[in-house]
Amino acid sequence: MDQEVIMGEKFDKFCSDLRTKIDDADKRLKGLQASAKNAGQKARDDAKAHLAALENKAKDQQAKIEASKAKVKAWADGKKAITADKIAEWKAQREVRKLNDRADDAESYAVAAMQIAVAAIDEAETAAIEAVLARIDADAVQSPATTKAG
């Protein structure tokens, strides 16, 4: 199979997975917000459990994300060294190996950037859950006569 087709399929799968991840996170957050309005102990327990799961996942993926960040940095550094003139020269001289190496590096960079994007979604979801928990705590101590600030 052609490398271009393979990368196209990888990007399509990544985009689909990313959409699903965002949609799932959105559904979970909406559910937590609805539960938070009732401010019951179950809502608090559910939010804390989900937060713990996300934090454990983040710890498990820390090394992978750091490696991805290093790949992104390496790509950025390498990109500075390879000018458009250099690429044109490789094309003119039909230096297929150098062009393939560059394409492989670009694909590795793309995968690493995608992994960082997925981790960022998890981090955003963690932040939102922490906000819901903070709101539950604040609402729990307010008297019924007190209105919410903000």
N, CA, C and O atoms as a GROMACS GRO file, in nm:
protein
  600
    1MET      N    1   0.085  -0.119   0.000
    1MET     CA    2   0.000   0.000   0.000
    1MET      C    3   0.089   0.124   0.000
    1MET      O    4   0.194   0.126   0.065
    2ASP      N    5   0.047   0.225  -0.071
    2ASP     CA    6   0.119   0.350  -0.084
    2ASP      C    7   0.129   0.422   0.052
    2ASP      O    8   0.032   0.425   0.127
    3GLN      N    9   0.246   0.478   0.082
    3GLN     CA   10   0.268   0.547   0.210
    3GLN      C   11   0.170   0.663   0.229
    3GLN      O   12   0.124   0.688   0.340
    4GLU      N   13   0.139   0.732   0.120
    4GLU     CA   14   0.045   0.845   0.128
    4GLU      C   15  -0.093   0.797   0.172
    4GLU      O   16  -0.159   0.864   0.252
    5VAL      N   17  -0.136   0.684   0.121
    5VAL     CA   18  -0.265   0.628   0.158
    5VAL      C   19  -0.264   0.586   0.305
    5VAL      O   20  -0.361   0.610   0.378
    6ILE      N   21  -0.154   0.524   0.349
    6ILE     CA   22  -0.142   0.481   0.488
    6ILE      C   23  -0.151   0.601   0.582
    6ILE      O   24  -0.225   0.597   0.680
    7MET      N   25  -0.077   0.708   0.552
    7MET     CA   26  -0.082   0.827   0.638
    7MET      C   27  -0.220   0.891   0.632
    7MET      O   28  -0.269   0.941   0.733
    8GLY      N   29  -0.282   0.891   0.516
    8GLY     CA   30  -0.418   0.945   0.504
    8GLY      C   31  -0.514   0.869   0.593
    8GLY      O   32  -0.601   0.928   0.658
    9GLU      N   33  -0.499   0.738   0.595
    9GLU     CA   34  -0.585   0.655   0.682
    9GLU      C   35  -0.557   0.682   0.829
    9GLU      O   36  -0.649   0.686   0.910
   10LYS      N   37  -0.428   0.701   0.864
   10LYS     CA   38  -0.392   0.732   1.002
   10LYS      C   39  -0.454   0.865   1.045
   10LYS      O   40  -0.507   0.876   1.156
   11PHE      N   41  -0.447   0.964   0.957
   11PHE     CA   42  -0.505   1.095   0.990
   11PHE      C   43  -0.657   1.087   1.003
   11PHE      O   44  -0.716   1.146   1.093
   12ASP      N   45  -0.718   1.013   0.911
   12ASP     CA   46  -0.864   0.996   0.919
   12ASP      C   47  -0.905   0.928   1.049
   12ASP      O   48  -1.001   0.969   1.114
   13LYS      N   49  -0.831   0.824   1.086
   13LYS     CA   50  -0.860   0.753   1.211
   13LYS      C   51  -0.838   0.845   1.330
   13LYS      O   52  -0.918   0.848   1.423
   14PHE      N   53  -0.728   0.919   1.328
   14PHE     CA   54  -0.701   1.012   1.438
   14PHE      C   55  -0.813   1.114   1.450
   14PHE      O   56  -0.861   1.140   1.560
   15CYS      N   57  -0.854   1.173   1.339
   15CYS     CA   58  -0.962   1.273   1.344
   15CYS      C   59  -1.091   1.213   1.398
   15CYS      O   60  -1.160   1.276   1.478
   16SER      N   61  -1.122   1.093   1.356
   16SER     CA   62  -1.241   1.024   1.405
   16SER      C   63  -1.229   0.996   1.555
   16SER      O   64  -1.323   1.021   1.632
   17ASP      N   65  -1.114   0.944   1.596
   17ASP     CA   66  -1.091   0.916   1.738
   17ASP      C   67  -1.096   1.044   1.822
   17ASP      O   68  -1.150   1.044   1.933
   18LEU      N   69  -1.041   1.151   1.769
   18LEU     CA   70  -1.040   1.279   1.840
   18LEU      C   71  -1.182   1.332   1.857
   18LEU      O   72  -1.219   1.380   1.964
   19ARG      N   73  -1.261   1.324   1.749
   19ARG     CA   74  -1.401   1.368   1.758
   19ARG      C   75  -1.477   1.288   1.863
   19ARG      O   76  -1.552   1.343   1.943
   20THR      N   77  -1.456   1.156   1.861
   20THR     CA   78  -1.522   1.068   1.959
   20THR      C   79  -1.478   1.104   2.100
   20THR      O   80  -1.561   1.112   2.191
   21LYS      N   81  -1.349   1.126   2.120
   21LYS     CA   82  -1.296   1.160   2.252
   21LYS      C   83  -1.358   1.291   2.302
   21LYS      O   84  -1.398   1.301   2.418
   22ILE      N   85  -1.365   1.391   2.216
   22ILE     CA   86  -1.422   1.520   2.254
   22ILE      C   87  -1.571   1.504   2.284
   22ILE      O   88  -1.620   1.558   2.383
   23ASP      N   89  -1.642   1.431   2.200
   23ASP     CA   90  -1.786   1.410   2.222
   23ASP      C   91  -1.811   1.336   2.353
   23ASP      O   92  -1.901   1.371   2.429
   24ASP      N   93  -1.731   1.232   2.380
   24ASP     CA   94  -1.746   1.156   2.504
   24ASP      C   95  -1.718   1.244   2.626
   24ASP      O   96  -1.790   1.239   2.725
   25ALA      N   97  -1.612   1.323   2.618
   25ALA     CA   98  -1.578   1.413   2.729
   25ALA      C   99  -1.690   1.514   2.750
   25ALA      O  100  -1.726   1.544   2.864
   26ASP      N  101  -1.744   1.565   2.642
   26ASP     CA  102  -1.854   1.662   2.650
   26ASP      C  103  -1.976   1.600   2.719
   26ASP      O  104  -2.038   1.663   2.805
   27LYS      N  105  -2.009   1.477   2.681
   27LYS     CA  106  -2.123   1.409   2.744
   27LYS      C  107  -2.100   1.387   2.893
   27LYS      O  108  -2.189   1.409   2.975
   28ARG      N  109  -1.978   1.343   2.928
   28ARG     CA  110  -1.947   1.320   3.069
   28ARG      C  111  -1.956   1.450   3.149
   28ARG      O  112  -2.009   1.453   3.260
   29LEU      N  113  -1.902   1.557   3.091
   29LEU     CA  114  -1.905   1.686   3.162
   29LEU      C  115  -2.046   1.740   3.177
   29LEU      O  116  -2.081   1.795   3.281
   30LYS      N  117  -2.128   1.724   3.074
   30LYS     CA  118  -2.267   1.768   3.085
   30LYS      C  119  -2.340   1.688   3.193
   30LYS      O  120  -2.420   1.743   3.269
   31GLY      N  121  -2.312   1.558   3.199
   31GLY     CA  122  -2.372   1.476   3.303
   31GLY      C  123  -2.327   1.519   3.442
   31GLY      O  124  -2.408   1.524   3.535
   32LEU      N  125  -2.198   1.551   3.455
   32LEU     CA  126  -2.148   1.598   3.584
   32LEU      C  127  -2.209   1.733   3.622
   32LEU      O  128  -2.242   1.756   3.738
   33GLN      N  129  -2.223   1.821   3.524
   33GLN     CA  130  -2.283   1.952   3.552
   33GLN      C  131  -2.427   1.935   3.599
   33GLN      O  132  -2.470   2.001   3.693
   34ALA      N  133  -2.500   1.848   3.533
   34ALA     CA  134  -2.639   1.825   3.573
   34ALA      C  135  -2.643   1.766   3.714
   34ALA      O  136  -2.726   1.807   3.796
   35SER      N  137  -2.554   1.672   3.743
   35SER     CA  138  -2.549   1.615   3.878
   35SER      C  139  -2.508   1.719   3.980
   35SER      O  140  -2.557   1.719   4.093
   36ALA      N  141  -2.418   1.807   3.941
   36ALA     CA  142  -2.369   1.909   4.034
   36ALA      C  143  -2.480   2.004   4.077
   36ALA      O  144  -2.479   2.056   4.188
   37LYS      N  145  -2.575   2.026   3.990
   37LYS     CA  146  -2.687   2.114   4.024
   37LYS      C  147  -2.767   2.058   4.140
   37LYS      O  148  -2.822   2.132   4.220
   38ASN      N  149  -2.772   1.926   4.148
   38ASN     CA  150  -2.839   1.861   4.261
   38ASN      C  151  -2.746   1.857   4.382
   38ASN      O  152  -2.791   1.842   4.496
   39ALA      N  153  -2.616   1.870   4.356
   39ALA     CA  154  -2.511   1.876   4.458
   39ALA      C  155  -2.520   1.763   4.560
   39ALA      O  156  -2.488   1.782   4.677
   40GLY      N  157  -2.563   1.648   4.515
   40GLY     CA  158  -2.569   1.533   4.605
   40GLY      C  159  -2.432   1.471   4.624
   40GLY      O  160  -2.339   1.499   4.548
   41GLN      N  161  -2.421   1.388   4.725
   41GLN     CA  162  -2.295   1.319   4.752
   41GLN      C  163  -2.258   1.226   4.638
   41GLN      O  164  -2.141   1.208   4.608
   42LYS      N  165  -2.359   1.166   4.573
   42LYS     CA  166  -2.331   1.077   4.461
   42LYS      C  167  -2.263   1.153   4.347
   42LYS      O  168  -2.169   1.103   4.286
   43ALA      N  169  -2.312   1.274   4.319
   43ALA     CA  170  -2.251   1.355   4.213
   43ALA      C  171  -2.105   1.385   4.247
   43ALA      O  172  -2.017   1.376   4.162
   44ARG      N  173  -2.082   1.418   4.371
   44ARG     CA  174  -1.945   1.448   4.416
   44ARG      C  175  -1.858   1.322   4.405
   44ARG      O  176  -1.745   1.329   4.356
   45ASP      N  177  -1.910   1.209   4.449
   45ASP     CA  178  -1.835   1.084   4.441
   45ASP      C  179  -1.806   1.045   4.297
   45ASP      O  180  -1.695   1.001   4.265
   46ASP      N  181  -1.905   1.061   4.210
   46ASP     CA  182  -1.886   1.029   4.068
   46ASP      C  183  -1.778   1.118   4.006
   46ASP      O  184  -1.691   1.070   3.934
   47ALA      N  185  -1.784   1.247   4.036
   47ALA     CA  186  -1.684   1.341   3.982
   47ALA      C  187  -1.545   1.307   4.034
   47ALA      O  188  -1.448   1.307   3.958
   48LYS      N  189  -1.535   1.277   4.163
   48LYS     CA  190  -1.404   1.242   4.221
   48LYS      C  191  -1.350   1.113   4.159
   48LYS      O  192  -1.230   1.103   4.132
   49ALA      N  193  -1.436   1.016   4.137
   49ALA     CA  194  -1.393   0.889   4.077
   49ALA      C  195  -1.342   0.911   3.935
   49ALA      O  196  -1.240   0.856   3.895
   50HIS      N  197  -1.415   0.992   3.860
   50HIS     CA  198  -1.374   1.019   3.722
   50HIS      C  199  -1.243   1.098   3.720
   50HIS      O  200  -1.155   1.074   3.638
   51LEU      N  201  -1.231   1.193   3.812
   51LEU     CA  202  -1.108   1.271   3.822
   51LEU      C  203  -0.990   1.180   3.855
   51LEU      O  204  -0.883   1.193   3.795
   52ALA      N  205  -1.009   1.089   3.948
   52ALA     CA  206  -0.901   0.996   3.984
   52ALA      C  207  -0.861   0.910   3.864
   52ALA      O  208  -0.742   0.885   3.841
   53ALA      N  209  -0.959   0.866   3.788
   53ALA     CA  210  -0.929   0.784   3.669
   53ALA      C  211  -0.848   0.864   3.567
   53ALA      O  212  -0.752   0.813   3.509
   54LEU      N  213  -0.886   0.990   3.545
   54LEU     CA  214  -0.812   1.074   3.452
   54LEU      C  215  -0.670   1.102   3.502
   54LEU      O  216  -0.575   1.103   3.423
   55GLU      N  217  -0.656   1.125   3.631
   55GLU     CA  218  -0.523   1.151   3.687
   55GLU      C  219  -0.434   1.027   3.675
   55GLU      O  220  -0.315   1.039   3.645
   56ASN      N  221  -0.490   0.909   3.698
   56ASN     CA  222  -0.414   0.785   3.682
   56ASN      C  223  -0.372   0.765   3.537
   56ASN      O  224  -0.260   0.724   3.509
   57LYS      N  225  -0.463   0.794   3.446
   57LYS     CA  226  -0.433   0.781   3.304
   57LYS      C  227  -0.320   0.877   3.265
   57LYS      O  228  -0.230   0.840   3.190
   58ALA      N  229  -0.326   0.999   3.318
   58ALA     CA  230  -0.221   1.097   3.289
   58ALA      C  231  -0.085   1.049   3.340
   58ALA      O  232   0.016   1.064   3.271
   59LYS      N  233  -0.083   0.992   3.460
   59LYS     CA  234   0.043   0.940   3.515
   59LYS      C  235   0.096   0.827   3.428
   59LYS      O  236   0.216   0.820   3.400
   60ASP      N  237   0.007   0.738   3.386
   60ASP     CA  238   0.047   0.624   3.303
   60ASP      C  239   0.104   0.670   3.169
   60ASP      O  240   0.194   0.606   3.114
   61GLN      N  241   0.052   0.779   3.116
   61GLN     CA  242   0.092   0.826   2.983
   61GLN      C  243   0.202   0.931   2.987
   61GLN      O  244   0.245   0.978   2.882
   62GLN      N  245   0.247   0.969   3.106
   62GLN     CA  246   0.345   1.077   3.118
   62GLN      C  247   0.469   1.055   3.034
   62GLN      O  248   0.512   1.145   2.962
   63ALA      N  249   0.527   0.936   3.041
   63ALA     CA  250   0.650   0.908   2.965
   63ALA      C  251   0.623   0.917   2.815
   63ALA      O  252   0.706   0.970   2.740
   64LYS      N  253   0.510   0.865   2.771
   64LYS     CA  254   0.474   0.868   2.630
   64LYS      C  255   0.458   1.013   2.581
   64LYS      O  256   0.502   1.048   2.472
   65ILE      N  257   0.394   1.095   2.663
   65ILE     CA  258   0.373   1.235   2.625
   65ILE      C  259   0.505   1.310   2.622
   65ILE      O  260   0.529   1.392   2.533
   66GLU      N  261   0.592   1.284   2.720
   66GLU     CA  262   0.724   1.349   2.720
   66GLU      C  263   0.802   1.310   2.595
   66GLU      O  264   0.870   1.394   2.536
   67ALA      N  265   0.794   1.183   2.556
   67ALA     CA  266   0.862   1.137   2.434
   67ALA      C  267   0.803   1.207   2.311
   67ALA      O  268   0.876   1.244   2.219
   68SER      N  269   0.672   1.224   2.311
   68SER     CA  270   0.607   1.293   2.200
   68SER      C  271   0.651   1.438   2.194
   68SER      O  272   0.676   1.492   2.085
   69LYS      N  273   0.662   1.502   2.308
   69LYS     CA  274   0.708   1.642   2.311
   69LYS      C  275   0.851   1.652   2.259
   69LYS      O  276   0.885   1.747   2.189
   70ALA      N  277   0.935   1.554   2.294
   70ALA     CA  278   1.072   1.553   2.245
   70ALA      C  279   1.076   1.536   2.093
   70ALA      O  280   1.158   1.598   2.025
   71LYS      N  281   0.986   1.450   2.039
   71LYS     CA  282   0.980   1.432   1.894
   71LYS      C  283   0.936   1.561   1.825
   71LYS      O  284   0.989   1.596   1.719
   72VAL      N  285   0.840   1.630   1.884
   72VAL     CA  286   0.794   1.756   1.825
   72VAL      C  287   0.908   1.858   1.825
   72VAL      O  288   0.928   1.928   1.727
   73LYS      N  289   0.982   1.866   1.935
   73LYS     CA  290   1.095   1.959   1.943
   73LYS      C  291   1.202   1.921   1.841
   73LYS      O  292   1.258   2.008   1.774
   74ALA      N  293   1.231   1.792   1.830
   74ALA     CA  294   1.332   1.746   1.734
   74ALA      C  295   1.290   1.780   1.591
   74ALA      O  296   1.373   1.820   1.509
   75TRP      N  297   1.162   1.764   1.562
   75TRP     CA  298   1.112   1.798   1.428
   75TRP      C  299   1.131   1.948   1.402
   75TRP      O  300   1.179   1.987   1.296
   76ALA      N  301   1.094   2.030   1.500
   76ALA     CA  302   1.107   2.174   1.483
   76ALA      C  303   1.253   2.214   1.462
   76ALA      O  304   1.284   2.297   1.377
   77ASP      N  305   1.342   2.154   1.540
   77ASP     CA  306   1.485   2.182   1.525
   77ASP      C  307   1.536   2.136   1.388
   77ASP      O  308   1.610   2.208   1.321
   78GLY      N  309   1.495   2.016   1.348
   78GLY     CA  310   1.538   1.962   1.219
   78GLY      C  311   1.482   2.039   1.101
   78GLY      O  312   1.547   2.054   0.998
   79LYS      N  313   1.362   2.088   1.118
   79LYS     CA  314   1.296   2.163   1.010
   79LYS      C  315   1.374   2.291   0.979
   79LYS      O  316   1.380   2.334   0.864
   80LYS      N  317   1.432   2.351   1.081
   80LYS     CA  318   1.510   2.474   1.061
   80LYS      C  319   1.632   2.446   0.972
   80LYS      O  320   1.674   2.532   0.895
   81ALA      N  321   1.688   2.326   0.984
   81ALA     CA  322   1.809   2.291   0.911
   81ALA      C  323   1.779   2.253   0.765
   81ALA      O  324   1.868   2.260   0.680
   82ILE      N  325   1.656   2.214   0.738
   82ILE     CA  326   1.622   2.172   0.602
   82ILE      C  327   1.541   2.282   0.534
   82ILE      O  328   1.423   2.302   0.563
   83THR      N  329   1.607   2.353   0.446
   83THR     CA  330   1.543   2.465   0.378
   83THR      C  331   1.467   2.418   0.254
   83THR      O  332   1.485   2.306   0.207
   84ALA      N  333   1.383   2.504   0.205
   84ALA     CA  334   1.310   2.475   0.081
   84ALA      C  335   1.409   2.451  -0.034
   84ALA      O  336   1.384   2.368  -0.121
   85ASP      N  337   1.518   2.524  -0.033
   85ASP     CA  338   1.620   2.506  -0.137
   85ASP      C  339   1.683   2.366  -0.128
   85ASP      O  340   1.709   2.302  -0.230
   86LYS      N  341   1.705   2.321  -0.005
   86LYS     CA  342   1.764   2.189   0.016
   86LYS      C  343   1.668   2.081  -0.037
   86LYS      O  344   1.712   1.986  -0.101
   87ILE      N  345   1.539   2.097  -0.010
   87ILE     CA  346   1.438   2.001  -0.056
   87ILE      C  347   1.432   2.002  -0.208
   87ILE      O  348   1.426   1.896  -0.271
   88ALA      N  349   1.434   2.120  -0.267
   88ALA     CA  350   1.433   2.131  -0.413
   88ALA      C  351   1.556   2.063  -0.473
   88ALA      O  352   1.548   1.998  -0.577
   89GLU      N  353   1.668   2.078  -0.406
   89GLU     CA  354   1.792   2.014  -0.452
   89GLU      C  355   1.778   1.862  -0.446
   89GLU      O  356   1.817   1.792  -0.540
   90TRP      N  357   1.723   1.810  -0.336
   90TRP     CA  358   1.704   1.665  -0.322
   90TRP      C  359   1.611   1.614  -0.432
   90TRP      O  360   1.633   1.506  -0.488
   91LYS      N  361   1.508   1.691  -0.462
   91LYS     CA  362   1.414   1.650  -0.568
   91LYS      C  363   1.485   1.649  -0.703
   91LYS      O  364   1.473   1.554  -0.780
   92ALA      N  365   1.558   1.756  -0.730
   92ALA     CA  366   1.627   1.766  -0.859
   92ALA      C  367   1.729   1.655  -0.876
   92ALA      O  368   1.748   1.604  -0.987
   93GLN      N  369   1.795   1.618  -0.766
   93GLN     CA  370   1.898   1.514  -0.773
   93GLN      C  371   1.841   1.376  -0.745
   93GLN      O  372   1.914   1.276  -0.738
   94ARG      N  373   1.708   1.371  -0.729
   94ARG     CA  374   1.635   1.246  -0.705
   94ARG      C  375   1.694   1.168  -0.588
   94ARG      O  376   1.716   1.047  -0.596
   95GLU      N  377   1.718   1.239  -0.479
   95GLU     CA  378   1.770   1.177  -0.358
   95GLU      C  379   1.652   1.123  -0.277
   95GLU      O  380   1.607   1.182  -0.179
   96VAL      N  381   1.606   1.007  -0.322
   96VAL     CA  382   1.486   0.946  -0.267
   96VAL      C  383   1.502   0.914  -0.118
   96VAL      O  384   1.410   0.934  -0.040
   97ARG      N  385   1.619   0.864  -0.080
   97ARG     CA  386   1.639   0.829   0.061
   97ARG      C  387   1.622   0.950   0.152
   97ARG      O  388   1.554   0.941   0.255
   98LYS      N  389   1.681   1.062   0.116
   98LYS     CA  390   1.670   1.183   0.198
   98LYS      C  391   1.526   1.233   0.202
   98LYS      O  392   1.478   1.277   0.306
   99LEU      N  393   1.458   1.226   0.089
   99LEU     CA  394   1.318   1.270   0.084
   99LEU      C  395   1.229   1.176   0.166
   99LEU      O  396   1.138   1.222   0.236
  100ASN      N  397   1.256   1.046   0.158
  100ASN     CA  398   1.180   0.950   0.239
  100ASN      C  399   1.207   0.968   0.388
  100ASN      O  400   1.115   0.958   0.470
  101ASP      N  401   1.333   0.993   0.422
  101ASP     CA  402   1.366   1.018   0.563
  101ASP      C  403   1.291   1.141   0.614
  101ASP      O  404   1.239   1.141   0.726
  102ARG      N  405   1.287   1.244   0.533
  102ARG     CA  406   1.215   1.366   0.571
  102ARG      C  407   1.065   1.337   0.588
  102ARG      O  408   1.003   1.385   0.682
  103ALA      N  409   1.009   1.259   0.496
  103ALA     CA  410   0.867   1.223   0.506
  103ALA      C  411   0.841   1.139   0.630
  103ALA      O  412   0.741   1.160   0.699
  104ASP      N  413   0.931   1.044   0.659
  104ASP     CA  414   0.916   0.962   0.780
  104ASP      C  415   0.920   1.048   0.906
  104ASP      O  416   0.842   1.029   0.998
  105ASP      N  417   1.013   1.144   0.908
  105ASP     CA  418   1.023   1.234   1.023
  105ASP      C  419   0.897   1.320   1.038
  105ASP      O  420   0.849   1.343   1.149
  106ALA      N  421   0.845   1.366   0.925
  106ALA     CA  422   0.723   1.447   0.929
  106ALA      C  423   0.605   1.365   0.980
  106ALA      O  424   0.522   1.415   1.057
  107GLU      N  425   0.597   1.241   0.939
  107GLU     CA  426   0.489   1.153   0.987
  107GLU      C  427   0.503   1.124   1.136
  107GLU      O  428   0.404   1.121   1.209
  108SER      N  429   0.625   1.104   1.182
  108SER     CA  430   0.650   1.081   1.324
  108SER      C  431   0.612   1.205   1.404
  108SER      O  432   0.552   1.195   1.512
  109TYR      N  433   0.646   1.320   1.351
  109TYR     CA  434   0.608   1.448   1.413
  109TYR      C  435   0.456   1.461   1.422
  109TYR      O  436   0.402   1.502   1.525
  110ALA      N  437   0.387   1.425   1.315
  110ALA     CA  438   0.240   1.436   1.313
  110ALA      C  439   0.178   1.344   1.418
  110ALA      O  440   0.086   1.385   1.489
  111VAL      N  441   0.226   1.223   1.427
  111VAL     CA  442   0.174   1.128   1.527
  111VAL      C  443   0.200   1.182   1.667
  111VAL      O  444   0.112   1.176   1.753
  112ALA      N  445   0.319   1.233   1.691
  112ALA     CA  446   0.353   1.288   1.823
  112ALA      C  447   0.263   1.406   1.858
  112ALA      O  448   0.215   1.418   1.970
  113ALA      N  449   0.242   1.494   1.761
  113ALA     CA  450   0.155   1.610   1.785
  113ALA      C  451   0.012   1.565   1.814
  113ALA      O  452  -0.056   1.626   1.896
  114MET      N  453  -0.033   1.460   1.749
  114MET     CA  454  -0.167   1.406   1.774
  114MET      C  455  -0.176   1.350   1.916
  114MET      O  456  -0.276   1.369   1.984
  115GLN      N  457  -0.072   1.282   1.960
  115GLN     CA  458  -0.071   1.226   2.096
  115GLN      C  459  -0.076   1.338   2.200
  115GLN      O  460  -0.142   1.326   2.303
  116ILE      N  461  -0.006   1.446   2.172
  116ILE     CA  462  -0.009   1.562   2.262
  116ILE      C  463  -0.149   1.624   2.264
  116ILE      O  464  -0.196   1.666   2.369
  117ALA      N  465  -0.214   1.629   2.148
  117ALA     CA  466  -0.350   1.685   2.141
  117ALA      C  467  -0.447   1.601   2.224
  117ALA      O  468  -0.531   1.656   2.295
  118VAL      N  469  -0.436   1.472   2.216
  118VAL     CA  470  -0.523   1.383   2.294
  118VAL      C  471  -0.499   1.405   2.443
  118VAL      O  472  -0.594   1.411   2.521
  119ALA      N  473  -0.373   1.417   2.483
  119ALA     CA  474  -0.341   1.442   2.624
  119ALA      C  475  -0.397   1.577   2.668
  119ALA      O  476  -0.441   1.591   2.783
  120ALA      N  477  -0.396   1.674   2.579
  120ALA     CA  478  -0.450   1.807   2.613
  120ALA      C  479  -0.601   1.800   2.638
  120ALA      O  480  -0.654   1.871   2.724
  121ILE      N  481  -0.670   1.716   2.563
  121ILE     CA  482  -0.814   1.698   2.585
  121ILE      C  483  -0.838   1.637   2.723
  121ILE      O  484  -0.926   1.681   2.796
  122ASP      N  485  -0.758   1.537   2.758
  122ASP     CA  486  -0.770   1.477   2.891
  122ASP      C  487  -0.743   1.580   3.000
  122ASP      O  488  -0.811   1.583   3.102
  123GLU      N  489  -0.644   1.664   2.979
  123GLU     CA  490  -0.611   1.767   3.077
  123GLU      C  491  -0.725   1.869   3.089
  123GLU      O  492  -0.757   1.914   3.200
  124ALA      N  493  -0.784   1.906   2.977
  124ALA     CA  494  -0.896   1.999   2.980
  124ALA      C  495  -1.016   1.938   3.053
  124ALA      O  496  -1.085   2.007   3.129
  125GLU      N  497  -1.040   1.810   3.031
  125GLU     CA  498  -1.149   1.743   3.100
  125GLU      C  499  -1.121   1.737   3.251
  125GLU      O  500  -1.211   1.756   3.332
  126THR      N  501  -0.996   1.712   3.287
  126THR     CA  502  -0.958   1.711   3.428
  126THR      C  503  -0.985   1.848   3.490
  126THR      O  504  -1.041   1.857   3.600
  127ALA      N  505  -0.946   1.953   3.422
  127ALA     CA  506  -0.969   2.089   3.473
  127ALA      C  507  -1.118   2.117   3.490
  127ALA      O  508  -1.158   2.177   3.590
  128ALA      N  509  -1.198   2.074   3.395
  128ALA     CA  510  -1.342   2.098   3.404
  128ALA      C  511  -1.402   2.022   3.522
  128ALA      O  512  -1.489   2.075   3.591
  129ILE      N  513  -1.358   1.900   3.545
  129ILE     CA  514  -1.410   1.822   3.657
  129ILE      C  515  -1.368   1.887   3.789
  129ILE      O  516  -1.447   1.892   3.884
  130GLU      N  517  -1.244   1.936   3.795
  130GLU     CA  518  -1.200   2.006   3.916
  130GLU      C  519  -1.287   2.130   3.939
  130GLU      O  520  -1.318   2.162   4.054
  131ALA      N  521  -1.326   2.197   3.833
  131ALA     CA  522  -1.413   2.315   3.846
  131ALA      C  523  -1.551   2.275   3.897
  131ALA      O  524  -1.609   2.343   3.982
  132VAL      N  525  -1.603   2.164   3.846
  132VAL     CA  526  -1.734   2.116   3.894
  132VAL      C  527  -1.726   2.082   4.042
  132VAL      O  528  -1.815   2.117   4.119
  133LEU      N  529  -1.619   2.013   4.082
  133LEU     CA  530  -1.603   1.978   4.224
  133LEU      C  531  -1.591   2.104   4.311
  133LEU      O  532  -1.649   2.111   4.419
  134ALA      N  533  -1.518   2.202   4.263
  134ALA     CA  534  -1.504   2.327   4.339
  134ALA      C  535  -1.639   2.396   4.353
  134ALA      O  536  -1.670   2.452   4.458
  135ARG      N  537  -1.719   2.393   4.246
  135ARG     CA  538  -1.851   2.455   4.252
  135ARG      C  539  -1.941   2.379   4.349
  135ARG      O  540  -2.015   2.441   4.425
  136ILE      N  541  -1.936   2.246   4.348
  136ILE     CA  542  -2.016   2.166   4.442
  136ILE      C  543  -1.978   2.205   4.586
  136ILE      O  544  -2.065   2.223   4.671
  137ASP      N  545  -1.847   2.217   4.611
  137ASP     CA  546  -1.802   2.256   4.745
  137ASP      C  547  -1.854   2.394   4.784
  137ASP      O  548  -1.903   2.413   4.895
  138ALA      N  549  -1.844   2.488   4.692
  138ALA     CA  550  -1.888   2.625   4.722
  138ALA      C  551  -2.039   2.628   4.745
  138ALA      O  552  -2.086   2.693   4.838
  139ASP      N  553  -2.113   2.559   4.659
  139ASP     CA  554  -2.259   2.558   4.672
  139ASP      C  555  -2.305   2.488   4.800
  139ASP      O  556  -2.408   2.523   4.857
  140ALA      N  557  -2.228   2.390   4.843
  140ALA     CA  558  -2.267   2.311   4.960
  140ALA      C  559  -2.267   2.394   5.089
  140ALA      O  560  -2.342   2.364   5.182
  141VAL      N  561  -2.185   2.496   5.095
  141VAL     CA  562  -2.175   2.574   5.218
  141VAL      C  563  -2.258   2.702   5.214
  141VAL      O  564  -2.268   2.772   5.314
  142GLN      N  565  -2.316   2.731   5.100
  142GLN     CA  566  -2.400   2.851   5.091
  142GLN      C  567  -2.535   2.824   5.152
  142GLN      O  568  -2.593   2.716   5.136
  143SER      N  569  -2.585   2.924   5.223
  143SER     CA  570  -2.721   2.909   5.278
  143SER      C  571  -2.820   2.934   5.166
  143SER      O  572  -2.786   3.001   5.068
  144PRO      N  573  -2.943   2.882   5.178
  144PRO     CA  574  -3.042   2.901   5.072
  144PRO      C  575  -3.069   3.048   5.042
  144PRO      O  576  -3.108   3.082   4.930
  145ALA      N  577  -3.051   3.135   5.138
  145ALA     CA  578  -3.078   3.278   5.117
  145ALA      C  579  -2.966   3.347   5.044
  145ALA      O  580  -2.985   3.456   4.989
  146THR      N  581  -2.847   3.285   5.040
  146THR     CA  582  -2.732   3.345   4.976
  146THR      C  583  -2.738   3.314   4.826
  146THR      O  584  -2.766   3.202   4.786
  147THR      N  585  -2.713   3.413   4.747
  147THR     CA  586  -2.711   3.391   4.601
  147THR      C  587  -2.568   3.367   4.559
  147THR      O  588  -2.474   3.408   4.626
  148LYS      N  589  -2.554   3.299   4.447
  148LYS     CA  590  -2.421   3.270   4.394
  148LYS      C  591  -2.356   3.398   4.345
  148LYS      O  592  -2.420   3.482   4.281
  149ALA      N  593  -2.229   3.411   4.375
  149ALA     CA  594  -2.151   3.523   4.321
  149ALA      C  595  -2.097   3.481   4.185
  149ALA      O  596  -2.055   3.366   4.167
  150GLY      N  597  -2.100   3.570   4.091
  150GLY     CA  598  -2.030   3.542   3.972
  150GLY      C  599  -2.093   3.513   3.851
  150GLY      O  600  -2.026   3.490   3.750
   0.00000   0.00000   0.00000
